[in-house]
Amino acid sequence: MKRFVYADNAATTKISDAVLDSMLPYLKEHYGNPSSIYSIGRDAKIAVENARKQVAEALGCEPREIFFTSGGSEADNWAIKGAAYAQKAKGKTHIITTNFEHHAVLHAVQALEKEGFDVTYLSVDEKGLISPSQVADAIRDDTALVTIMYANNEIGTILPIAEIGKICREKKVLFHTDAVQAVGHVAIDVKEQNIDLLSLSAHKLHGPKGVGALYCRKGVVIRNLIDGGAQERGKRASTENVAGIVGLATAITESTEHLEENAKKMAAMRDRLIGHILKIDRTRLNGDREKRLPGNANFSFEGVEGESLLLMLDLSGVCASSGSACTSGSLDPSHVLLAIGLPHEVAHGSLRLSVSEYNTDEDIEYICSIIDGIIERLRAMSPLWERIVKEGKES
Ligand SMILES: *Cc1c(COP(=O)(O)O)cnc(C)c1O
């Protein structure tokens, strides 16, 4: 029987009931501007400051180190451009990143490159990992910033953030991490892990879209990205998205409080998917088997075209995602899959299934019950598969 299964939680997540309930008063009766002096303005201000405390608590920092933004992309752009411009004033114009970052990071550093910054792109290995020594070796006297993601959004690998943070702190280089996929799913402590700047987004952890935060360690100077009013202590202008900020705080508190049990539940579902799908002939798991987000399963099927696979899954009620990134109208496979060394045609046949704690064992059973047949049908129509089988027999 057909069933609706949402398995694209790395793209966005369903808003939780508690999150929605916490937001509604700020969309209705508490509509005041936090900068106003009358009571409904003050109430809104108090809500924003309470939210700041909640986010700080989840990351192990002080409330004054949290700045609300319009999402993960803004937090990434602000951290990277803000730090780069501030460091340039000290003559430091070298940036270190990896070749498999989210576009919010990659395109931000590419924009800086056009302005004369020098960027080192560290290559990830075939599992999507980099070693702390790669970072240590790349640091120079003029290095302004190291920006390396906490966990990859496509293949789910979790990078050695604490080790990288330690190296950067020892070498006195600023360290930013895009933790959009990690917050709420992996235990984070910015102080222990020596993180200077960290980006997060509400809609990846059952919060609303269009709101996120940047943690900026006390004493770290970054230039403003958005000038205007005195909001966020003069560092990020614009009237606060009060309901969104309250929703973010509820979401981050909810997910960090239940982190272990949710991660365990998600990892069990993920592992069932991996166990089942890897039994399909000529299929590989992308990303590291162990150092992996609890909700992420990413596969490549030889002789299958990712877009067709997504359409077939959609017809069966399953929402998933592929690495062939045709959303951009581009035929190039994802830079992440190419970065881990997949040949173009294999990268084209990729599937990301990302589960959340709202998925059930029945959802997983359903996916397992339809996937073999779909792959079989697609391969039966594929000239590429025909060639693979023929060559396989000959060799
Ligand atoms: C989703 C995502 C972003 C962008 O966050 P938005 O809030 O959608 O702007 C950035 N980095 C990673 C790793 C992401 O998964």
Ligand as a Chemical Component Dictionary entry (heavy atoms), coordinates in Angstrom:
data_LIG
# 
_chem_comp.id                   LIG 
_chem_comp.type                 NON-POLYMER 
_chem_comp.pdbx_formal_charge   0 
_chem_comp.three_letter_code    LIG 
# 
loop_
_chem_comp_atom.comp_id 
_chem_comp_atom.atom_id 
_chem_comp_atom.alt_atom_id 
_chem_comp_atom.type_symbol 
_chem_comp_atom.charge 
_chem_comp_atom.model_Cartn_x 
_chem_comp_atom.model_Cartn_y 
_chem_comp_atom.model_Cartn_z 
_chem_comp_atom.pdbx_ordinal 
LIG C1 C1 C 0 20.988 23.927 4.808 1  
LIG C2 C2 C 0 22.411 24.229 4.965 2  
LIG C3 C3 C 0 22.878 25.555 4.911 3  
LIG C4 C4 C 0 21.977 26.718 4.591 4  
LIG O1 O1 O 0 21.102 27.032 5.626 5  
LIG P1 P1 P 0 19.823 27.962 5.293 6  
LIG O2 O2 O 0 19.224 28.240 6.620 7  
LIG O3 O3 O 0 18.939 27.156 4.406 8  
LIG O4 O4 O 0 20.356 29.194 4.643 9  
LIG C5 C5 C 0 24.227 25.770 5.094 10 
LIG N1 N1 N 0 25.064 24.763 5.341 11 
LIG C6 C6 C 0 24.663 23.483 5.417 12 
LIG C7 C7 C 0 25.644 22.414 5.717 13 
LIG C8 C8 C 0 23.331 23.174 5.226 14 
LIG O5 O5 O 0 22.925 21.907 5.281 15 
# 
loop_
_chem_comp_bond.comp_id 
_chem_comp_bond.atom_id_1 
_chem_comp_bond.atom_id_2 
_chem_comp_bond.value_order 
_chem_comp_bond.pdbx_ordinal 
LIG C1 C2 SING 1  
LIG C2 C3 SING 2  
LIG C2 C8 DOUB 3  
LIG C3 C4 SING 4  
LIG C3 C5 DOUB 5  
LIG C4 O1 SING 6  
LIG O1 P1 SING 7  
LIG P1 O2 DOUB 8  
LIG P1 O3 SING 9  
LIG P1 O4 SING 10 
LIG C5 N1 SING 11 
LIG N1 C6 DOUB 12 
LIG C6 C7 SING 13 
LIG C6 C8 SING 14 
LIG C8 O5 SING 15 
# 
